[in-house]
């Protein structure tokens, strides 16, 4: 995400959270966004439950469809890749009986 998009989202965070939640609700998801954090790398959307691929696509769609957002600079959403995050949500980060890391 480029700086301009981050500034647009930062200027009206509550609108973007409501817009994300509307997209999730329209897709019959039980999930909801609680918080948006903006840093130099991009934006982090904190959600209530473990997210599905469909929910991540809906969040990306909500952001891309926002007014004044340049969708060419919106990257694909992804989960954090740290081992500690995967341990917290109780996901094994190695495929069973191998040394291969799990990929989506």
Buried (B, 14 or more C-beta within 10 A) or exposed (E): BBEEBBEBBEEEBEEBBBBBBEBBEEBEBEBBBEEBEBEEEBBEBEBEEEBEEEBBBBBBBBBBEBEEBEEEBBEEBEBEEEEEEBEEEEEEEEEEEEEEEEEE
